[in-house]
Amino acid sequence: MSGAAIVGGGPAGAAAAIALARAGLRPRLLERDAVAQEKVCGEFLAEDAARGLAELGLDLVALGALPLRRAIFAAGRATAEIKLPFAAWSLPRARLDAALLEAAAAAGAWVEMGMAVAEAVPDGSGWALRLADGTALHAPALVLATGKHELRGLRRAAQGGALGLKLVLQGAAPDAAVTLLVCPGGYAGLQPRPDGGANLCAALDPHAAGVAAAARSAEAFVAHVAQGSELAARLLGAMRPAMARPLAVAGIPYGFLHRGDGPFRVGDQAAVIPSFCGDGVAMALRSGLRAAQALRAGVTAPAHHAAFAADIAGGMRIARGVSAAALRAPSVMIAGLRLFPGLAGLAARRTRLG
Ligand SMILES: Cc1cc2nc3c(=O)[nH]c(=O)nc-3n(C[C@H](O)[C@H](O)[C@H](O)COP(=O)(O)OP(=O)(O)OC[C@H]3O[C@@H](n4cnc5c(N)ncnc54)[C@H](O)[C@@H]3O)c2cc1C
């Protein structure tokens, strides 16, 4: 193999593949799923994601993304609504990821679907990869883009973590809005999808009461979110799950930021922005593009990780504070937003990529 190997075909891996392929290098992207899948994701994309996608030649509107203009917050009996201070969209992940992978192949990357990598170890002149089917490969450089999933021997140095659940619902969510619903152990985001129906996605403390049951059935998940606020009970009472059980991902290390050696880590393998703030897809695109630049320029992985961490550490710190405060005292946050609606815009701008 002459080009870099990219393990994982989410936004981060695909962005790196597009950028490397456009530079004339021929990366090999290995994705374990046979086709792009729905993922545990709120599917909320803002201007920073739109900018990253534009840099890669993709346009959210052309992909059929649905514009979102307002944010609604609910906890108990309290609600607040603000106008979003930036452009935002809703786009299903299966569609976004498929478009990015198509763009990577069109740019000249060697995109191989249905190829799970079991292990990658340094071999003196690069990396030795072993696929799940036993095939052995060598690559001069490795971009680790496995998202929330760890590769044997290359686990992130991250502790604990939240449980992410996602469910597609039939029925109407509030029009052109992302609705944030506080519930026991965390919060859920509800937003309409472009082709009808809605996406319900939650980040929860796995030890909170009722959360384990919520992960096992769609009805239990909906009931769990519904008990957090009057608004959630009313909205979700009029909707029906389109899946038997939610998609789930455990151990999400919010606040994780990689610094150090190893392969070029991108996306959730490089940083996981706390819930409530920023959007992970924008960060994944940015990190994929930056890793490709670093590889082309001969920058080492530790130097690249240090530069990327310096770029986003400030926003991550603010995001951690905002997220913790909002989850500790949601009613206070909602009262504050009613009095000073500009606060949410300020916090959102300070935690997003410039
Ligand atoms: C509850 C929750 C809500 C979220 N809401 C939003 C939101 O509203 N907006 C937003 O922008 N972000 C959101 N995020 C964050 C966002 O989903 C991630 O930051 C983003 O998906 C990271 O992209 P990635 O490319 O790093 O990883 P992923 O999108 O997870 O892609 C990783 C890919 O690697 C593949 N893979 C894994 N292991 C292997 C292997 N061994 N071999 C080959 N392939 C492999 C997987 O199949 C997958 O396709 C949310 C996250 C959570 C948990």
The ligand as a Tripos MOL2 file, in Angstrom:
@<TRIPOS>MOLECULE
LIG
   53    58     1     0     0
SMALL
NO_CHARGES

@<TRIPOS>ATOM
      1 C1        -25.7150   11.3180   21.8930 C.3       1 LIG1
      2 C2        -24.9070   12.0250   20.8420 C.ar      1 LIG1
      3 C3        -25.4660   13.0830   20.1320 C.ar      1 LIG1
      4 C4        -24.7260   13.7550   19.1750 C.ar      1 LIG1
      5 N1        -25.2960   14.7640   18.4800 N.ar      1 LIG1
      6 C5        -24.5870   15.4310   17.5470 C.ar      1 LIG1
      7 C6        -25.1870   16.4590   16.7880 C.ar      1 LIG1
      8 O1        -26.3770   16.7660   16.9170 O.2       1 LIG1
      9 N2        -24.4160   17.1140   15.8720 N.ar      1 LIG1
     10 C7        -23.1010   16.7830   15.6810 C.ar      1 LIG1
     11 O2        -22.4340   17.4020   14.8450 O.2       1 LIG1
     12 N3        -22.5100   15.7910   16.3860 N.ar      1 LIG1
     13 C8        -23.2280   15.1080   17.2970 C.ar      1 LIG1
     14 N4        -22.6480   14.0920   17.9830 N.ar      1 LIG1
     15 C9        -21.2200   13.7890   17.7550 C.3       1 LIG1
     16 C10       -20.9760   13.0930   16.4280 C.3       1 LIG1
     17 O3        -21.8610   12.0160   16.2480 O.3       1 LIG1
     18 C11       -19.5390   12.5960   16.3800 C.3       1 LIG1
     19 O4        -18.6740   13.5760   16.8810 O.3       1 LIG1
     20 C12       -19.1150   12.2430   14.9600 C.3       1 LIG1
     21 O5        -19.8810   11.1810   14.4650 O.3       1 LIG1
     22 C13       -17.6500   11.8620   14.9340 C.3       1 LIG1
     23 O6        -17.3020   11.4580   13.6460 O.3       1 LIG1
     24 P1        -16.1530   10.3580   13.4410 P.3       1 LIG1
     25 O7        -15.9170   10.2970   11.9870 O.co2     1 LIG1
     26 O8        -15.0460   10.6220   14.3730 O.co2     1 LIG1
     27 O9        -16.8090    8.9970   13.9760 O.3       1 LIG1
     28 P2        -18.0600    8.1550   13.4960 P.3       1 LIG1
     29 O10       -19.0670    8.9920   12.8410 O.co2     1 LIG1
     30 O11       -18.4780    7.3720   14.7040 O.co2     1 LIG1
     31 O12       -17.4550    7.1750   12.4100 O.3       1 LIG1
     32 C14       -16.5410    6.1700   12.7500 C.3       1 LIG1
     33 C15       -16.5900    5.1010   11.6860 C.3       1 LIG1
     34 O13       -15.5710    4.1420   11.9350 O.3       1 LIG1
     35 C16       -16.0730    2.8520   11.6390 C.3       1 LIG1
     36 N5        -15.2740    1.8880   12.3860 N.ar      1 LIG1
     37 C17       -15.2000    1.7550   13.7260 C.ar      1 LIG1
     38 N6        -14.3450    0.7870   14.0550 N.ar      1 LIG1
     39 C18       -13.8460    0.3040   12.8950 C.ar      1 LIG1
     40 C19       -12.9110   -0.7200   12.5730 C.ar      1 LIG1
     41 N7        -12.3080   -1.4280   13.5340 N.pl3     1 LIG1
     42 N8        -12.6330   -0.9540   11.2750 N.ar      1 LIG1
     43 C20       -13.2240   -0.2380   10.2830 C.ar      1 LIG1
     44 N9        -14.1260    0.7240   10.5250 N.ar      1 LIG1
     45 C21       -14.4310    1.0020   11.8230 C.ar      1 LIG1
     46 C22       -17.5260    2.9160   12.0850 C.3       1 LIG1
     47 O14       -18.3090    1.9250   11.4610 O.3       1 LIG1
     48 C23       -17.9070    4.3310   11.6840 C.3       1 LIG1
     49 O15       -18.4870    4.4010   10.3900 O.3       1 LIG1
     50 C24       -23.3810   13.3790   18.9170 C.ar      1 LIG1
     51 C25       -22.8370   12.2900   19.6060 C.ar      1 LIG1
     52 C26       -23.5800   11.6220   20.5370 C.ar      1 LIG1
     53 C27       -22.9730   10.4460   21.2360 C.3       1 LIG1
@<TRIPOS>BOND
     1     1     2 1
     2     2     3 ar
     3     2    52 ar
     4     3     4 ar
     5     4     5 ar
     6     4    50 ar
     7     5     6 ar
     8     6     7 ar
     9     6    13 1
    10     7     8 2
    11     7     9 ar
    12     9    10 ar
    13    10    11 2
    14    10    12 ar
    15    12    13 ar
    16    13    14 ar
    17    14    15 1
    18    14    50 ar
    19    15    16 1
    20    16    17 1
    21    16    18 1
    22    18    19 1
    23    18    20 1
    24    20    21 1
    25    20    22 1
    26    22    23 1
    27    23    24 1
    28    24    25 2
    29    24    26 1
    30    24    27 1
    31    27    28 1
    32    28    29 2
    33    28    30 1
    34    28    31 1
    35    31    32 1
    36    32    33 1
    37    33    34 1
    38    33    48 1
    39    34    35 1
    40    35    36 1
    41    35    46 1
    42    36    37 ar
    43    36    45 ar
    44    37    38 ar
    45    38    39 ar
    46    39    40 ar
    47    39    45 ar
    48    40    41 1
    49    40    42 ar
    50    42    43 ar
    51    43    44 ar
    52    44    45 ar
    53    46    47 1
    54    46    48 1
    55    48    49 1
    56    50    51 ar
    57    51    52 ar
    58    52    53 1
@<TRIPOS>SUBSTRUCTURE
     1 LIG1         1 GROUP 0 **** ****
